[in-house]
Amino acid sequence: MLEITEVSTGQVLFSLDAETLVEADLTAANLAGADLTAADLTGANLRRARLNGALLTLAKLPGANLSHVSLNGADLSLANLAGARLLMADARNASFRGANLAHANLSGADLQGADLSSADLSRSLLIRTHLGGAQLRSVRLRGARFTDDTIWPSNFDPVRRGAVRLGRGDGAPQRERRA
């Protein structure tokens, strides 16, 4: 039996009759504030899960399904999300510092204000991804693909960082809109 607990209170948030979280089905689970530090969630299904404020530092999530997940304010620093699906994920103000997101699909994800410093997004898919206000210091984008609908922080040039624009357009990536 595995138990996932809340960071500050130690309260059990979720119990699983399993010995591992590898390929676990955590669809729509409420894991807000959970401590999943260094957890092995390889290939897990976390579709529509609520992970707001969760600690996922050093977590192993390669090939995991995080589509439509809520990760507001979550800490995924140094996590391995290689090949993960984060389609339409809400990851505003989340930390992905030093995380491996190579080959990840972040299409439609909202990463406004997220910290992606030193993250590896090589060969990731960033179609209609919102990166306005995101921290992108030392981010690796070699071969990452994006469209003109992808929103980047002001004064950030993804092509100079090795990203590839898909489709047609005027050639200028969309910039963060100022209100």
C-alpha positions in Angstrom: 0.0 0.0 0.0 1.4 3.4 -1.0 0.2 6.6 0.6 0.8 10.1 -0.8 0.8 12.8 1.9 0.4 16.6 2.0 3.6 18.5 2.4 2.8 20.7 5.4 0.3 18.5 7.4 1.4 15.0 6.6 -2.3 14.2 5.9 -2.8 11.2 3.6 -4.2 12.6 0.3 -4.3 9.4 -1.7 -3.8 5.7 -1.1 -2.9 3.1 -3.7 -3.0 -0.6 -3.4 0.3 -0.9 -5.2 4.0 -1.1 -4.5 5.1 1.4 -7.1 3.8 4.5 -8.9 5.3 3.4 -12.2 2.5 3.3 -14.7 0.0 4.1 -11.9 -3.4 5.4 -12.9 -3.9 8.7 -11.0 -6.4 10.1 -13.3 -8.2 13.2 -11.8 -6.5 12.5 -8.4 -6.4 15.5 -6.0 -2.7 15.6 -5.0 -2.6 19.4 -4.3 0.3 20.0 -1.9 1.5 16.4 -2.2 5.1 15.5 -1.4 6.3 13.4 -4.4 10.0 14.3 -4.1 12.1 11.8 -6.1 9.0 9.7 -6.8 9.1 7.3 -9.8 6.0 8.0 -11.8 7.4 6.7 -15.1 4.6 6.2 -17.6 2.0 7.2 -15.0 -1.4 8.5 -16.0 -2.0 11.8 -14.2 -4.5 13.2 -16.7 -6.7 15.9 -15.1 -4.9 15.5 -11.7 -4.7 18.4 -9.4 -1.0 18.9 -8.3 -1.1 22.6 -7.3 1.7 23.4 -4.9 3.0 19.8 -5.1 6.7 19.0 -4.5 7.9 16.9 -7.5 11.6 17.8 -7.2 13.8 15.1 -8.8 10.6 13.1 -9.7 10.9 10.7 -12.6 8.0 11.3 -15.0 9.3 10.1 -18.4 6.4 9.2 -20.7 3.9 10.3 -18.1 0.5 11.6 -19.2 0.0 15.0 -17.6 -2.6 16.3 -20.0 -5.0 18.8 -18.6 -3.2 18.6 -15.2 -3.1 21.6 -12.8 0.4 22.3 -11.6 0.0 25.9 -10.4 3.0 26.7 -8.1 4.3 23.1 -8.2 8.0 22.5 -7.9 9.3 20.2 -10.6 13.0 21.3 -10.3 15.4 18.8 -11.7 12.5 16.4 -12.6 12.7 14.1 -15.6 9.7 14.7 -17.8 11.4 13.5 -21.0 8.7 12.5 -23.5 5.9 13.4 -21.1 2.6 14.7 -22.4 1.6 18.1 -20.8 -1.1 19.0 -23.4 -3.3 21.9 -22.1 -1.5 21.7 -18.7 -2.0 24.6 -16.3 1.5 25.2 -14.9 1.4 28.9 -14.1 4.2 29.9 -11.7 5.5 26.4 -11.5 9.2 25.7 -11.2 10.9 23.5 -13.8 14.4 24.7 -13.0 16.9 22.3 -14.5 14.1 19.9 -15.5 14.4 17.5 -18.5 11.5 18.2 -20.8 13.2 16.9 -24.0 10.7 15.5 -26.5 7.8 16.6 -24.2 4.6 17.7 -25.7 3.6 21.0 -24.1 1.0 22.0 -26.8 -1.6 24.4 -25.4 0.1 24.5 -22.0 -0.1 27.6 -19.9 3.4 28.3 -18.4 2.9 32.0 -17.6 5.4 33.0 -14.9 6.9 29.5 -14.8 10.6 29.2 -14.1 12.2 27.1 -16.8 15.8 28.3 -16.1 18.4 25.7 -17.3 15.6 23.4 -18.3 16.0 21.2 -21.4 13.2 21.6 -23.9 15.1 20.1 -26.8 12.9 18.7 -29.5 9.8 19.5 -27.4 6.5 20.5 -29.0 5.4 24.0 -28.1 2.3 24.6 -30.3 0.1 27.4 -28.8 2.0 27.2 -25.6 1.8 30.4 -23.4 5.3 31.3 -22.0 4.5 34.9 -21.3 6.5 36.1 -18.2 8.3 32.7 -18.0 11.9 32.7 -16.8 14.0 31.2 -19.7 17.6 31.8 -18.6 19.9 29.2 -20.0 16.9 27.1 -21.3 17.8 24.6 -24.1 15.5 24.8 -27.1 17.5 23.0 -29.8 15.0 21.5 -32.2 12.0 22.5 -30.2 9.0 23.2 -32.5 6.6 26.1 -32.1 4.0 28.0 -34.1 3.2 31.6 -34.5 0.5 31.1 -31.9 3.1 30.3 -29.2 3.5 33.3 -26.9 7.1 34.0 -25.7 8.3 36.5 -23.1 9.1 40.0 -24.4 12.5 40.3 -26.1 13.0 36.5 -26.3 14.0 35.0 -29.6 13.4 31.3 -29.7 15.0 30.8 -33.1 18.3 32.2 -31.8 18.1 29.5 -29.1 17.7 26.8 -31.7 13.9 26.4 -31.8 12.1 25.8 -35.1 9.0 27.6 -36.3 6.4 25.4 -37.9 3.9 26.5 -40.5 3.6 29.8 -42.4 3.4 33.3 -41.1 5.2 36.6 -41.1 8.2 35.0 -39.6 7.9 36.8 -36.3 7.1 34.8 -33.2 4.3 36.2 -31.1 5.4 38.3 -28.1 3.8 38.6 -24.7 1.0 41.1 -24.8 1.1 44.1 -22.5 -2.2 45.2 -20.9 
